[in-house]
Amino acid sequence: MSVQTENQKPEIRPADTKVVVAMSGGVDSSVTAALLHEQGYDVVGITLQLYDHGAATAKSKACCAGQDIYDAHRVADAVGFPHYVLDYESRFREDVIENFADAYVRGETPIPCVTCNQTVKFRDLVATAKDLGAESLATGHYIRRVEGPDGPELHRAVDAARDQSYFLFATTPEQLAFLRFPLGDMPKDDVRDHARRLGLEISEKPDSQDICFVPDGKYASVVERLRPEAGEPGEIVHLDGSVLGLHKGIMHFTIGQRRGLGIGGRKGAAEDDEVLYVIRIDPEARRVVVGPRSALATSRLRVSELNWLGQGDGPPVEGMEVMVRIRSTMEPVPGRVSAAENGGAMVELATPEFGVSPGQAAVFYDGSQVLGGGWILRNEQRSEAA
């Protein structure tokens, strides 16, 4: 649980070590702050106000809402360390919400939590913590920071069900040197036990589940308000070119989707073709292309904005064997990653995956270690496998 830094002299006491803790108002970040305070560190809690306070107050299952800001302050007050609320609303809108809406206009499926960690939480909050004279920034993420032979490494959490490494692939080496993740070695049940032992009133608070800036869970209304063009109607077309119907905006679709297409089976189609999936989205033509599941099989893909945490500056041009995760809900699968032009990478999967979606992330692992990752641009090749 120690947050001692590499350059910190062993004789420096925890009381002389300032640690900023990012507090969302949930159980995980509250326990992180309380445990560090219990160990004697000079803890400063910071909560970010990321979007309209009034609208947020009505939501109970999203992080950084009005109630969550209040809960974070209650924990800090009860435990006995200072707590501040920073207004990052304009930064959050520009870097996360606008990016989220733009992705749907491009026919992609974004991951706003990754973008939030990448920008306002780690880029901006790390800078703020340093300005405050902190030795480190601690968060309640379920991921491990391990000292390796070449410096700090990012590893999957001990509790595989809570592992958040997929959402933190964009953490840079410089940020990792300053960040601490005290909960990475704990299962969730132990964290809640600590919350009860420490007398935290939020010990039974449910985990956040929704996108924080979508109060009613209907992301399409947010996208359409910001980018009306994503709600313009268009055709739903089969791979064979036949028009099957009309849709009410490409923002309602994602690659691999099979429910809610608004079309039935095709007359005279073979049984394997009865169930249709979204195969690709053509934003320029406002067209949604559908077909059988076999058309989704992808064995090769390209990623952009590669963030590399492994040895060297990136994967070799000739490639290296890795485990690849292309969705947060899946386990890593065998693959090969090689360096590509413009700071990107090519990924070859040992076995085709179905429903690889642009806008999602491909994250690379060596055992439990996170080697890095990038944003999926497009499907380069599809297998003929069914």
ABEGO torsion letter per residue (X at the ends): XBABBAABBAABBAAABBBBBBBAGBAAAAAAAAAAAAAGBBBBBBBBBABBAAAAAABAABBGBAAAAAAAAAAAAAAGBBBBBBBAAAAAAAAAAAAAAAAAAAGBBBBAAAAAAABAAAAAAAAAAAAAGBABBBBABBBBBBBBAAEBBBBBBABAAABAAAAAAABBAAAAAABBBAAAABBAAAAAAAAAAAGBAAAABBBBABBAABAAGBAAAAAAAABAAAABBBBBBBAAGBBAEBBAEAAABBBGBABGAGBBBBBGBBAAAABBBBABBBAAAGBBBBBBAAAABBABBBBBGBBBABBEAEBBAAEBBBBBBABAABBBBBBBBBBBBGGBBBBBBABBBBGBBBGBBBBBBBEABBAEEBBBABBABBBABX
